[in-house]
Amino acid sequence: MSVDPHPITVWHGSIRALASHAKEVVDGAEWAYASSLKYPRHRATVLASRAGFRRVVAQYVAVSPQHLQVTRVCGTCQRPHGPPKLPHAGYPALWTSVSHSGDCLLIAVSTLGPIGVDVEVVRARRTIAATAARCFTPSELAAWEEEPLKDRERTFYQYWTGKEAAFKLYGLVSHPRDIEVTLSRCGAAYARAPDGHDCWPLLSLAVGSVNVAHLCVPKQKHYEALLQTKFTAGAAGTTMSPLPIPVC
């Protein structure tokens, strides 16, 4: 089944549910790679992300998930764990980004240009202050330290997912401090490029009380197109569902 794609859509799904039915859609190479991993949790995550990607993207190119042509060759080690690419010349132009944490899988799809998405489970970390000092810019660190103590844990992940989403969009950075994130109270934010000239809109995504997530898009017009899109939330299961986007 094909879909009439919105310019940008973020899909969400359950790692556990998708992994339990992954064999229905993944190919032999994907199954073999997942089976080679030592820990069951890692195997489930790999299978879920492969299956979820196939179920989502197949709708855009009007093929069955099983027949979607995907390559994942790592440019460094040549193992099949790189970002997914669509090699088929007949497929429409699509840009994708994938992220997972805990039981949450997010897949962002754009017909406008590159995007980045990141999700993290908010969890207590004894090293959170040291990580912030090491990875945040002076402006980020000052703003984070002004937060009430009860809010700092969640705010840390808001900065972190913003940086990760921007890194996935931009790619050419060597340290988390190379990207500076500015947050806003209403959910909209932005990330600044290492050269200080480019500024990318960030959108905070509603993915449950235990998760924090951001979507990064390259241009303000893409952000405006995203905010004009209306989604209907669906229950996560063996399929991927469009994620509702909050509007400031």
Protein Blocks (a to p, Z undefined) as FASTA:
>chain_A
ZZdddfbdcddddfklmmmmmmmmmcfklmmmmmmpmblklmmmmmmmmmmmmmmmmmmn
opafklpccdfbdfklopakbccddfbfkbccdddddddehjbccddddfkbccdddddd
ddddfklmmmmmmmpcfklmmmmmmpcfklmmmmmmmmmmmmmmmmmmnopacbfklpcc
dddfkopacdddfkomaccddddddebjkbccddddfbfklmmmmmmpccddddddfbdc
ddddddZZ
